[in-house]
Amino acid sequence: MWPETPKAVVRLLRRLGCEVYFPVEQTCCGQMCTNTGYADEALSAVRTFVAAFGGYDAIVAPSGSCVASVRHQHRGIAARSGDRRLQDDVAALTPRVYELSEFLVDILGVTDVGAYFPHRVTYHPTCHSLRMLRVGDRPLKLLEAVRGIDLVDLPGSDQCCGFGGTFAMKNADTSVAMGSDKARAARETGAEVLVAGDNSCLAHIGGLLSRERSGMRVMHLAEILAATGDGPA
């Protein structure tokens, strides 16, 4: 749905010297099933994940939500299946799965990735990255090192935007109210761009900002970090 994000990840990692592969066999991590109580239906997604990524040194995803699902749900689904080999494969693979900012800061040991983005930006930390992965200030460190950026604080940044996957459909009024609060806080910063590490949150907040004709755009962290000033961002 948001092809520019994974393309930005590939450009960024290759620029930093990584040998990047994109296995075409990969599918959904299974979170949509597990979060709604369909653990058995998620089993095939877990098997596919292990088969597609088992041979790589690191698995990097531009989504705290997906990484949180792999780390916190795959082991339980594998255990539920009773398949000992799958449990062992999941246990071996899970420690090599990283959210993008974790991989850049902790594994590659960089904060300055050579990005250039001359715009006023504010950052929204998504719930899964903040609370389940505890990525902390890694995304901010990466943004602070971007040349030309004017990074401003987002009021109430740790508050949920209200998306929550199926929560937005089952509790639409509450979801919109929470999202509207987040959109208002973003507008009050005077930023041109709201950045986050999960496109699901950006779709929710961005939709509200668009309907309000705010003029503010949303971008994934990877897209900003991949920007070098050589083309439009």
N, C-alpha and C positions, 0 to 999 in steps of 0.2 A: 504493500500500500504506500510505502514511503521509500522508493528505491534510492533516492539521493543519500539517505543515511548510510546504508551498507556500502555504497560506492565511495562515500567519504571515508569510511573506516578503512577500506582497502587502500585508497590513496595515501592516507595518513600512515598506516603501518608500513607500507612499502617505502615511503619516504624516510622512515626511521630504520630501515634496514631489515625488516622482517620479510620472510618468504611466506606469502599469503596464499591460502587455498580456500575455495568456496565450494564445499562438497554439494553437488546437485542433489544428492540423495536426502539431504536434510529436510525436515518438515517442522511443524509446530512442536514446541517443547512439551506440550500436553497440559499446560497451565489452565487453559480454558475448561478442560474436563475436570481436573483435580479441584479447582476452586469452586466448582458447582456440584461437587459430590460424586462425580463419575470416575472414581479411581480406576476401576477395572477397564473402562474405555480408554484411559490414558496409557495403559500398559504398552500398547503397540507403538505409541510415540516415544516412550522411554527406550524400547528396544531399538527403534530406528535411530534415536540420538546416539546411543552407544555404538551402533554399527557404523554410523557416518563419521563420528569424531574420535573413535578410539585410538587411531594411529597418530594423533597429532600431539605436539609438545604443549600447546596451549590452545584453548578454545575461547575466543573473545566475542562478546556480544554487546551491541550498543543498546542494551536494555536491562536495567536493574531488575525489572519485573521477571524477565525470562531467566536471568541468572539465579535469582532468588528461588524460582520454581525448581530449577535443576538441583540446587544445593539443598533445599529444604524439603522437597517433595519426592524426588526420584528414588531416594533410598527407601522411603516408606512404600512406594508403589512396587519396587522390586521385591521388598520383603513380603508384601501382600501376595505376590505371585507364587512364592515358594520356590522360585527358580534360583538355586544357589549360585550358578554361574553368572546369571544376570546381576545378582546382588554383589558379587565380587567385581564384576566389570564396572558397575555404577560406583562402587566405593573407590576404585582405582581412578576413575575418570573425573569424578566430582572436584577433587582438589585442583584440577587443571583448567577449570572453567572460571573465567574472569569477566567482570563488568569492565567496559573500556577504560575508565579512569583508573581502576585498580591495576590493570595490566600496564598502562603507561607509567604510572608513578611507582608502583611496587616492583614490577618485574623488569621493565626497561630502565627504570630509574631516571626518568626524565619528567620535567614539568614544562620546559620550553621546547615546544615541538616545531618551532619555526613558523608559527602562524601569524597572519596579519589580517586584522579585522577592524577597520577604523569606524566603529559604531558604538552608540550607547547601549549597553546590554545589562539585563538583570537576570539572575539565575534562580530557578525553582528546583529545589531538591525533591525528587519524587519519593513517595512513601517507601517503596520496596528498597530503593538504594539507601535511603536514610535510616530506615528502621530494621530491615532484615539483613542487608549487606554491610551496613555501617561504613559506607564509603567516606563519611566525614567530609573534610575540606579538600579532598583530592580534586574534584572538579573545579573548585574555586582556584586552587593553586595553578591548575592548567590554564584557566581563563586569565588569571592575573599576569601570566607570562606572555599573553598574546600581544603582539605589537599593535599600537594604535587603538586598542580597545578602551572604552570608558565604562568600567564595571561598577554598577551601583547596587546597593543592597535592596532586597525585596522585603518589604514589611510582612511580618507573619510568614516568613519563608517556610517554616517547618509545618505549616498547616496543610492538610490534605486538600487537593484541588476538587475532590468529589467524584472523580471518574470511577475508579475501582472496578473496571470491567463490567460484569453484569449488574453491579450495584447501580450503575447509571441508568439501566433499563428498568430494574425492579423498583428503584426509589428515585425516579426521575426528578421530582420536585426538590428533594433534598440535594441531589447531585447538582442540579442547576444552581441552587442557592449557594452551595459551597464553591462551585466554579465561578460564580459571579463575584463572590468575595475575593477570590484569587485574581480574577481579571481586573477588578477595581484596584487592588494593591499594585498590580503590574503597571496599570496606567498611571498611577500616582507617582511612579518613579521617573516618569518622563523618558523611559528607555524606548529605543526604536525596536529592540528585539528582546523577546523572552526566550531564554534557552533552558533546556532540561535534558536529562539523559534517557527519557522514555517517550517515544512518539505517541503512546496512548494518552498520556497526560497532556502533551502538546496539542493533540487533536481536540481534546475536550476544552482546554483553555482557549486554544486558537479559534475554535468554532464560536465561542462566546465573544471573543475580541472582534471577530469578523462581523458578527451580527450587530455589534455595537458600533461598527464603522470606526473603530479606534485608530486605525492606521498602523497599529503595532503588529509586527509579524512574529512568528514563532520559528525557532530553528533547533535542531538537535545539536548537542555538544560536539559531535563528530564533525558536523559540517563547518562549524567555526574553527575547530582545530585543524581541519584540512585546508582551510582558506589560506592562500599565500599572497593574494593581491594580483595574481596573474590572470584572473577572470572574475566574472560576477559572483557575488556571494549573497 
